[in-house]
């Protein structure tokens, strides 16, 4: 499987996020708390229905300014693979 693009909507700290992967290697780096693990969690959730720690009962909704989960939002992770697309809501 080769994933070309990952799009997150209302997933953890990402309201709208899209990353296009290169043909060889894409490096993802940043300071603590900037969303690197969220990208990893999105891959795991899309492929297995679990987070990157193997938990199924995780709430992936984003948080508001007070640290509370935002209600009434749809969480979507989409991946574009060569030849097909996958989506989990």
N, C-alpha and C positions, 0 to 999 in steps of 0.2 A: 504494500500500500504506500502510495506517495501522496501526501497532502500538499496542495498548492496554496491554499488559503484557509484561514480560520477567522470566523466572525463571531463575536460575542455581543449579545444584547441583554442588558440587565443581569449580567452574570457577575456576582460578587461585587468587586469595586469597579467593574467596567460597565458603564451605561451603553456605550457604543464603542466597539473596538474591532479592528480588522488588521490582520497581519498577512502579508504575502510572503511565502517562503521561497528562497532561492532554489535553484536546481541542485545545489550541492549542500551547503551548510548555512543555517541561519542562527546567529547568536542572539540570545535574549539575555540582557543584563540590565541591572539598575539597582538603585538603593533599596534598602529594606522597606517593605510596605508599599511598593510601587506596582505590584500585580504579577510578578513572575510566577509565583505558585498558582495564581488563579488561571494562568494560561495552561499550566500543567494539569490542574484540576479539570479544565474544560476538555482537554484531550481524553483524560481518563473517563469522564462522565459520558462523553460522546461514544466512546468505544465500549465501556463496560457498565454504565449506569451507576458508577461509584466514583468517589473522589480519589485523589492520588494516595490516600491512606487506606483505601479499601472500605470506606464507610458509605452506606447507602442512604442513611437518614440525615443527610446534610441539606441545609437550606442555602441555596445559591443566590437568593435574592440580594440585591444591593442594600446598603445601609444608608440611612439619612444622616443629617448633621449631628443628631443626638446618639448615633450608634444603633438605632433601631431598624429592623428589616423594613423595607419599603413594601407596602401592601398593594394588591391589585396591579401587579406587573407580570408580564410573561417573561420567563427566562428562556433564552434561545442560544444554542450553540450550533453553528453550521460549519461544515468543512467541505471544501471542494477538493476532490481527488481527481487524479487524471482519469477521465472517462465517466465519473459519476459524482454525486453529491450526497452528503449525509447530514441529517438534522435531528436534534433532540430538543423537545420543548417540555 
